[in-house]
Amino acid sequence: MVNPILLSGTTADPVKRMASGDGAPITSIAIDPMDTAHVYVSRDTDSVWELETVTGVSTRIASIEKPIMVAIGCFSRSRYVLSDTKLTLL
């Protein structure tokens, strides 16, 4: 994640690194440009996670069998999870 707020003269790294909730590599993330919470899935797990970028805390929000990808709807900002067999609205 790129830190959108850096004060003038700050030497901090603009890239903020956060681990996934289960420690596995993240395979898909849906960045919501209107929020600080973003949905993601990680490799070899049935968990869907929400990352709060302000605190860096991930919370498990759903269990979907074999999730492949997450997405955010354009106008409604609804969250979707694609799996092998279905598209789920969270």
C-alpha positions in Angstrom: 0.0 0.0 0.0 1.2 3.5 -0.7 0.8 5.9 2.2 -1.2 8.8 0.7 -0.3 11.3 3.5 3.3 12.3 3.9 4.2 15.6 5.5 6.6 17.9 3.7 10.2 17.1 4.6 9.3 13.6 5.9 11.9 11.0 5.0 9.5 8.1 5.7 9.1 5.4 3.1 5.9 6.0 1.1 5.3 2.3 0.8 3.5 0.6 3.8 4.0 -3.1 4.0 1.4 -5.2 5.8 1.2 -9.0 6.3 -2.0 -10.9 5.4 -4.3 -12.1 8.2 -3.1 -15.7 7.9 0.5 -15.0 6.8 -0.1 -16.5 3.3 0.7 -14.5 0.1 -2.2 -12.3 -1.1 -3.6 -13.5 -4.5 -6.3 -10.9 -5.1 -7.1 -7.5 -3.4 -9.9 -5.1 -4.2 -8.8 -1.5 -3.4 -11.7 0.7 -2.5 -10.7 4.3 -3.4 -13.5 5.7 -1.2 -12.6 3.8 2.0 -9.6 2.7 4.1 -10.8 -0.9 4.3 -10.0 -3.3 1.4 -11.0 -6.9 0.8 -8.5 -9.6 -0.2 -8.0 -13.3 -0.4 -4.8 -15.3 0.1 -3.3 -18.5 -1.4 -4.7 -21.9 -0.3 -7.3 -20.7 2.1 -11.1 -20.3 2.1 -11.0 -17.0 4.1 -11.9 -13.6 2.8 -10.2 -10.8 4.7 -10.7 -7.1 5.2 -7.6 -5.0 5.7 -8.0 -1.7 7.6 -5.1 0.3 6.2 -5.1 2.9 9.0 -4.4 0.3 11.7 -2.9 -2.4 9.5 -5.3 -5.0 11.1 -6.8 -7.7 9.0 -10.2 -9.3 10.0 -11.7 -12.4 8.5 -15.1 -11.5 7.1 -16.2 -14.6 5.2 -15.5 -18.1 4.3 -15.9 -19.0 0.6 -14.7 -22.3 -0.8 -11.7 -21.8 -3.1 -11.9 -18.0 -3.6 -10.1 -16.8 -6.7 -10.7 -13.1 -7.0 -12.3 -10.2 -5.1 -13.9 -7.1 -6.7 -15.8 -3.9 -5.7 -18.9 -2.8 -7.6 -18.6 0.5 -9.3 -21.6 2.6 -8.0 -22.8 0.4 -5.2 -19.3 -0.4 -3.8 -20.6 -3.9 -3.1 -18.0 -6.5 -2.5 -17.9 -9.7 -4.6 -15.9 -12.9 -4.4 -15.4 -15.1 -7.4 -14.7 -18.8 -6.7 -14.5 -21.9 -9.0 -18.3 -22.3 -9.1 -20.0 -19.0 -8.2 -19.9 -15.3 -7.7 -20.8 -14.3 -4.1 -22.0 -10.9 -2.9 -20.7 -10.2 0.6 
